[in-house]
């Protein structure tokens, strides 16, 4: 019973979000047809008419598809989504009356959205269907990356969180003298420095290889500092445990990673081909370096990124022992 109740709640939320999104975006996307002078008659069986503008079955089916509505719930969802389309049409009509569709920012936003959609559609058509990674490919990746799987380690840490403005040379000296995080906390209390306490665990699969190696070499109780914007973390490495993962547990993650990587590689190869055959002139030399990356163009057309299934990108670690949290531990 709870299953059906939760499904219905999820459906209502999905439709509500779709409706709200339609209201929010209509002022700059839906009016794009008018901005481009597109007054073509809509094709399909009409379901409703809003001041003479028809809403068709094709439009409703498109909304159902984007809302990911299960077949058994489509009848109920259709009624709600039809009302959403009516709301959208009303807003679009008013936007056109007020000439909002002609405002430069709106026209620019519509053109950008149009260009991205067309570019992505081309890329998807060009790449075609990417073959699912084979069992052999999955096993090969598993065996080549033991630090993520068979030799994975878990790092248990305790931390004190302070404002970065309170991080000074005196506190660093106190940490150098301290034998435990509790001693650091006592110093903070004595010097009226506000802080919070936290505990966390990270595995070698969550961290950059360089950072994992440094943590694995640290003795239990080692203190170190992580800077993260306006706050600083004073961390103690409490324990290191073996936390291996077998191939069966990692298979789905590895499959997704390899699939995304194939998509990304295919997209970059196509962009490289197009660039090689195109005549590209940089009229503003200061923009050349920022514009020359084919991989950046691939990201712009929403090609799935190929991030490791369980690992972060390499992170710099400063010589003075202060670890860059944004690229390393990823603490937020």
C-alpha positions, 0 to 999 in steps of 0.5 A: 500500500505504501508503494502505491502511495509513494508512487502517486506522491512521486508522480504528483511532485513530478507533474507539479515540478513540470508545471512550475518549470513551464511557468518559469521558463515560458517567458524566455523559451516558449515565446521563442517561436514568436521571436523567430516568427514561427507561426506554423500551425500545430500538427496533431489532434487538438485537445484544447484551444486557448484564445484560438491557439490549439494544444495537441496530442503530440504536445501532451505526449511530449510532456508525458515523455519528459515527465517520465510518467509510467504507462499505468499513471498516464491517464491521471497525469494527462489531465494535469499536464494538459492544464499545465500546457494551457497555463503555459499557452496563456503566459506565452500569449501575454508575453507576446502581447507585451512584446517580451519575445522581442527583448534582446535578452529573451531573443538571445536566450532562445537562440542559445537554447535552440543552438544547444538543442540542435547541436546535441541532436546532431551529436546523438545522431552522429555518435549513434548507439554506443555498445555496452561495455563487455564483461571482459572490459569491465574486468580489465578496468577492475584489475587495472585499478586495485586502489579503487576496488580489491585494495580499497582502504577506508580512512576514518577521520575526526575534524574540528571546523573553524572560520578560515579567518581564525587560522593563524600562526599561533594555532598552527604552532599549537597543532604542531605541539598537540598530540591529539585533536582534543588538545587542539580543541582545548587550545581553541576553548582557551583562546575563545575560538569557535569551532564545530566537531565532525566525524567522516570516513572516506575510501581510497575510491573517493579520493585522488590517488596522490591524496590516498597515498599520503593518507595511507602513509600517515600514522594514526592520530596524524593531524593536518589542515584542510582549507576550504574557502571561508572555513578551515578543517583541522583533521585527525586521521583516526584509523585506516581499515581495509575495505575491499570491493569484489568485481560483482559489487563494482560491475554496474558502476564500472559499466556506466563509467566505461559507457560514458567514456565511450560517449565522451571519446566519440564526441571528442573525435567528431569535434576533432574531425569537424575542427580539422575540416573547418576554417576557424579564425580567431578575430580576438586573439585574447579569446583564442586559448579559451576557445580552442578546446574541443573537449569544452565544446563536447561538454557544451552539447551535453555529452555525458562526462567520463568521470571515474566510477568511484574516484575523484580527479587528482588533487594537489597537496601543498608541501606544508601539509595543508591539503586542498579540500576542494580537489582532494577530500571534497568536504563540503 
